[in-house]
Amino acid sequence: MKFTGIYTALVTPFRRGRFDEAAFKNLVREQIRGGVDGIVPTGTTGESPTLEFNEHIRVIELAVQAAKGKIKVLAGTGANSTAEAIELTQAAEAVGAEEHCEPRRLLGGERQRHRRALALEHEVVHRLPAARAVQPHLPRLGVDALVR
């Protein structure tokens, strides 16, 4: 799948310590009115590291419902655990997300093993296209940077 246009990385609004569904739906509607091509719920901007599994999926599900097919939903399914990232991706597909992305979090060989496991899982189980999270503002850490 080719990504073109503007995708907004959404925050996840909270009220009294709980996910504020009404505020989130309004946020999605504003993005549609603003003319974006897609939204990215539950990325690192959307507080994904602090969401419990069921909350994470509820945010994606609500994004899909609020988007009503007018814009694409690129669900953030990143996790530090490979198994959890796979489960999040499967759940995102089940609630209707069209695409998913997983930001880079792990370093070195561990990241490579994680990515290979995810790629294999996609080939075997998923039909949900994957996008690589592009974060141009973050420096790429190589061996030289780690030695310093």
Contacts in CASP RR format, 6 or more apart in sequence:
PFRMAT RR
TARGET T0000
AUTHOR 0000-0000-0000
METHOD contacts of the structure
MODEL  1
MKFTGIYTALVTPFRRGRFDEAAFKNLVREQIRGGVDGIVPTGTTGESPT
LEFNEHIRVIELAVQAAKGKIKVLAGTGANSTAEAIELTQAAEAVGAEEH
CEPRRLLGGERQRHRRALALEHEVVHRLPAARAVQPHLPRLGVDALVR
1 98 0 8 1.000
1 99 0 8 1.000
1 129 0 8 1.000
3 74 0 8 1.000
3 99 0 8 1.000
3 131 0 8 1.000
4 37 0 8 1.000
5 36 0 8 1.000
5 37 0 8 1.000
5 38 0 8 1.000
6 35 0 8 1.000
6 36 0 8 1.000
6 37 0 8 1.000
6 38 0 8 1.000
7 36 0 8 1.000
7 37 0 8 1.000
7 38 0 8 1.000
7 39 0 8 1.000
7 40 0 8 1.000
7 72 0 8 1.000
7 74 0 8 1.000
8 31 0 8 1.000
8 36 0 8 1.000
8 38 0 8 1.000
8 39 0 8 1.000
8 40 0 8 1.000
9 40 0 8 1.000
9 43 0 8 1.000
9 45 0 8 1.000
9 46 0 8 1.000
10 24 0 8 1.000
10 27 0 8 1.000
10 28 0 8 1.000
10 31 0 8 1.000
10 39 0 8 1.000
10 40 0 8 1.000
10 41 0 8 1.000
10 45 0 8 1.000
10 46 0 8 1.000
10 63 0 8 1.000
11 27 0 8 1.000
11 45 0 8 1.000
11 46 0 8 1.000
11 47 0 8 1.000
12 19 0 8 1.000
12 24 0 8 1.000
12 41 0 8 1.000
12 42 0 8 1.000
12 46 0 8 1.000
12 47 0 8 1.000
12 48 0 8 1.000
12 51 0 8 1.000
12 59 0 8 1.000
13 19 0 8 1.000
13 20 0 8 1.000
13 23 0 8 1.000
13 24 0 8 1.000
13 27 0 8 1.000
14 20 0 8 1.000
14 47 0 8 1.000
15 23 0 8 1.000
19 51 0 8 1.000
19 55 0 8 1.000
19 58 0 8 1.000
19 59 0 8 1.000
21 58 0 8 1.000
21 62 0 8 1.000
24 59 0 8 1.000
24 62 0 8 1.000
24 63 0 8 1.000
24 66 0 8 1.000
25 62 0 8 1.000
25 66 0 8 1.000
28 39 0 8 1.000
28 62 0 8 1.000
28 63 0 8 1.000
28 66 0 8 1.000
28 67 0 8 1.000
29 66 0 8 1.000
31 38 0 8 1.000
31 39 0 8 1.000
31 71 0 8 1.000
32 67 0 8 1.000
32 70 0 8 1.000
32 71 0 8 1.000
35 71 0 8 1.000
36 71 0 8 1.000
37 71 0 8 1.000
37 72 0 8 1.000
38 67 0 8 1.000
38 71 0 8 1.000
38 72 0 8 1.000
38 73 0 8 1.000
38 74 0 8 1.000
39 63 0 8 1.000
39 67 0 8 1.000
39 71 0 8 1.000
39 72 0 8 1.000
39 73 0 8 1.000
39 74 0 8 1.000
40 74 0 8 1.000
40 75 0 8 1.000
40 76 0 8 1.000
40 101 0 8 1.000
41 59 0 8 1.000
41 60 0 8 1.000
41 62 0 8 1.000
41 63 0 8 1.000
41 73 0 8 1.000
41 75 0 8 1.000
41 76 0 8 1.000
42 48 0 8 1.000
42 51 0 8 1.000
42 56 0 8 1.000
42 59 0 8 1.000
42 60 0 8 1.000
42 75 0 8 1.000
42 76 0 8 1.000
42 77 0 8 1.000
43 76 0 8 1.000
43 78 0 8 1.000
43 101 0 8 1.000
43 103 0 8 1.000
43 133 0 8 1.000
44 103 0 8 1.000
46 59 0 8 1.000
48 56 0 8 1.000
48 76 0 8 1.000
48 78 0 8 1.000
51 59 0 8 1.000
53 84 0 8 1.000
53 87 0 8 1.000
53 88 0 8 1.000
53 91 0 8 1.000
56 88 0 8 1.000
57 88 0 8 1.000
57 91 0 8 1.000
57 92 0 8 1.000
57 95 0 8 1.000
60 73 0 8 1.000
60 75 0 8 1.000
60 76 0 8 1.000
60 91 0 8 1.000
60 92 0 8 1.000
60 95 0 8 1.000
60 96 0 8 1.000
60 97 0 8 1.000
61 95 0 8 1.000
61 96 0 8 1.000
63 73 0 8 1.000
63 75 0 8 1.000
63 97 0 8 1.000
64 73 0 8 1.000
64 95 0 8 1.000
64 96 0 8 1.000
64 97 0 8 1.000
67 73 0 8 1.000
72 98 0 8 1.000
72 99 0 8 1.000
73 96 0 8 1.000
73 97 0 8 1.000
73 98 0 8 1.000
73 99 0 8 1.000
74 97 0 8 1.000
74 98 0 8 1.000
74 99 0 8 1.000
74 100 0 8 1.000
74 101 0 8 1.000
74 131 0 8 1.000
75 88 0 8 1.000
75 89 0 8 1.000
75 92 0 8 1.000
75 97 0 8 1.000
75 99 0 8 1.000
75 100 0 8 1.000
75 101 0 8 1.000
76 88 0 8 1.000
76 92 0 8 1.000
76 100 0 8 1.000
76 101 0 8 1.000
76 102 0 8 1.000
76 103 0 8 1.000
77 85 0 8 1.000
77 88 0 8 1.000
77 89 0 8 1.000
77 92 0 8 1.000
77 100 0 8 1.000
77 101 0 8 1.000
77 102 0 8 1.000
78 84 0 8 1.000
78 85 0 8 1.000
78 88 0 8 1.000
78 101 0 8 1.000
78 102 0 8 1.000
78 103 0 8 1.000
78 105 0 8 1.000
79 85 0 8 1.000
79 88 0 8 1.000
79 102 0 8 1.000
80 105 0 8 1.000
80 106 0 8 1.000
82 113 0 8 1.000
82 114 0 8 1.000
82 117 0 8 1.000
82 118 0 8 1.000
85 102 0 8 1.000
85 114 0 8 1.000
85 118 0 8 1.000
86 117 0 8 1.000
86 118 0 8 1.000
86 121 0 8 1.000
86 125 0 8 1.000
88 100 0 8 1.000
89 100 0 8 1.000
89 102 0 8 1.000
89 118 0 8 1.000
89 121 0 8 1.000
89 122 0 8 1.000
89 126 0 8 1.000
89 128 0 8 1.000
89 130 0 8 1.000
90 125 0 8 1.000
90 126 0 8 1.000
92 100 0 8 1.000
92 128 0 8 1.000
93 100 0 8 1.000
93 126 0 8 1.000
93 127 0 8 1.000
93 128 0 8 1.000
97 128 0 8 1.000
98 128 0 8 1.000
98 129 0 8 1.000
99 128 0 8 1.000
99 129 0 8 1.000
99 130 0 8 1.000
99 131 0 8 1.000
100 128 0 8 1.000
100 129 0 8 1.000
100 130 0 8 1.000
100 131 0 8 1.000
101 130 0 8 1.000
101 131 0 8 1.000
101 132 0 8 1.000
101 133 0 8 1.000
102 118 0 8 1.000
102 130 0 8 1.000
102 133 0 8 1.000
103 133 0 8 1.000
103 135 0 8 1.000
104 111 0 8 1.000
104 133 0 8 1.000
104 135 0 8 1.000
105 111 0 8 1.000
106 114 0 8 1.000
107 141 0 8 1.000
107 146 0 8 1.000
118 130 0 8 1.000
122 128 0 8 1.000
122 130 0 8 1.000
139 145 0 8 1.000
END
